[in-house]
Structure formats: structure tokens, C-alpha cells
Amino acid sequence: MRIEAGHVNGLIMNETRTSKTAVIGAVVACAFSVAAAFGADVAPKEEPDPTPVIAVFDFQSMGDDGELGRWVADNIRTRMARKRLYVMIEQMEVSEAVTARGFAADYDLPIGKVSDFARENLASDLAMWGRVDVGAGGSLAIRVKLATTGEEPELVMNETFIAENRHVTSVAVNEMLRRLAGEEKPKEEYQPEWDKAWENNPNLVKNPGFEEGDDHPAHWDRLNTKDYHHNMVRWVTAPEPNGRGKCIKFVMDAGIAGSYGVAYYSDPVDTSAGTRYRFSVRVRSEAPTVKIFLKHYAYFPPRGNEKEG
């Protein structure tokens, strides 16, 4: 499925496109951490976590004010967190330290300067930085450096990973993480035919940009501002400078955002077993982290005296 969706402000989702898929719903949640303290007369001594702490800096990219580099770095952070290879320093904390001290982790900066900054300002064991170059046909060369942050820093990785295009950046990122984890290479490889299907096949989601409809987006759930998720899902004008376009806006408190989030459902979309689907969405968030879930449901026909619907 292909979703080129809109904006999430608090959270807003706009236009959904697909190349063969089933999208039943997207749940957007802002993840956050909750710490609980428990008192006791005698607390057991906790052993220090041996997992290395890593700081991933925004990557460089030329001619776009660093937008592509930041996007790739976010992709790396997200997938690295799932792997749990390291203890990840929050991106916001890294950004605040960089901004406060006027530091830039340029790709060609000496290893010692990056590792010293990471050690002294972020107390990390490892530092990752890099650069993203766009090649012929929209391919991406993701150049990655990973170094220890001791008094005598050492390069752990200095490699380039190629993504055939932006849509399959995750393939290159997964390969990088596979090497770091020492895992075997997966059998399935990227196929260029997937991109042709993505470009040529129709979008399976009706009204992907939420532009059609009267009192609610056509082919999506009806929105009743009093009852539907307690007004946490809203159909609004896209917050663009020109004021045109529609989008879905999610507004929720930290408790809901950090647990089950909020869902908005499209009409059912047929899928076929054994078929590969691609999903893409554009979002804008004013919250720390966005998580989007694509849900699939099996259809069970009515039984006995049951009625359809």
C-alpha cells in the first residue's frame, strides 16, 4: 500500500496511497516514558546495565538544509531502538546539546572531536554520524561512521550502504544493523520490480487525501465530534501556508498517546495472501515521537441468524 499522507499536528495524517495493500486503520501514538519510584527500607543493589549507550547525530545532506539527513537518522534511531542493541539517547536530548554548544557532527570531522563531544556532553559510549548523498535515479548513499568515545576513540564502522530509492531506505538501514548485530544475511533481497509496481499500480485506499466528503471524509469512518473518540480525531483544513487541502488531526493527552493511541478507520480494502504491500504516509507532529500502526482484519461472513454489517 502506498500512503502519501498529510500532516499530523498533535497528530495529523493526510493523504494515503498504496500499490497493493490493505489498510484498515492507522493508529498514531506519541511514545513517552514513565518512571515509577518504589520506596523500601532496604533496596537491593542494582547491577549497572552493560548495554552500551549510543548517541546518533543527525546525518548531513546537501542542498536541502539537512532534511534528508535528519530523516535517515530518524529511520536509524527507530529501527535501532527496536533491535535493542544499545541504550539510545533521546533525539531531543542530542539536539539540545548540539544546539546549546553550536556543534555540528559533520561527516568529515575528525573522529576525536565527535567522540569527545558525545562523551563530555551526552555521556555516551558510542557516537554515530554520517552523510546521505543522492545518486542517479534517486538512489541514496548512506555513509555511516560509528566510533567509541573513550580517551582513544576507535572506529567501529565506516561503511556506505546503498538504498535504491528513498522508499526502501529501511532495507539499507536494516543491513547496517544486521552487520552491527552480527546476524546472518536474510534470504530475501530487494527487487527493483517492487518499485515499478509501486509507481504503476493503483492506490488501494479510497480518498487517500481526505479531500472528498461532506460532513466526514468519504470512504472513512463517520466523524461525530461529540462521540467519535471523544473529539480526539478531527477532519480539518491542512495547516499549509496556502491553507488548502484536508487532513486528519489527532489530539490526545499524554496518557492516551503513551498507551493505546487513537485509531481512524478506512473502508475495508481487499488483500491477497502471499502478496507484498507497501505503505507510506506523511505526518507532522508537535509531540516527541510518532508511531503509526497499520491494522489488518480478517473477514468472517455472518452465521446463522446473524446479519451483515
TASUL-V223173 format. One record per run of one state. SS is the DSSP state (hx for helix, st for strand, lp for the rest). FROM is the first residue (numbers start at 1). LEN is the number of residues. If there is no record, write none. Layout:
SS FROM LEN
SS FROM LEN
This chain:
lp 1 11
st 12 2
lp 14 3
st 17 2
lp 19 6
st 25 5
lp 30 23
st 53 4
lp 57 3
st 60 2
lp 62 5
hx 67 17
lp 84 3
st 87 2
lp 89 2
hx 91 11
lp 102 9
hx 111 12
lp 123 3
st 126 9
lp 135 1
hx 136 3
lp 139 1
st 140 9
lp 149 6
st 155 9
lp 164 2
hx 166 16
lp 182 11
hx 193 8
lp 201 12
st 213 1
lp 214 3
st 217 1
lp 218 2
st 220 1
lp 221 7
hx 228 4
lp 232 1
st 233 5
lp 238 8
st 246 5
lp 251 3
hx 254 4
lp 258 4
st 262 5
lp 267 12
st 279 2
lp 281 2
st 283 2
lp 285 6
st 291 5
lp 296 14
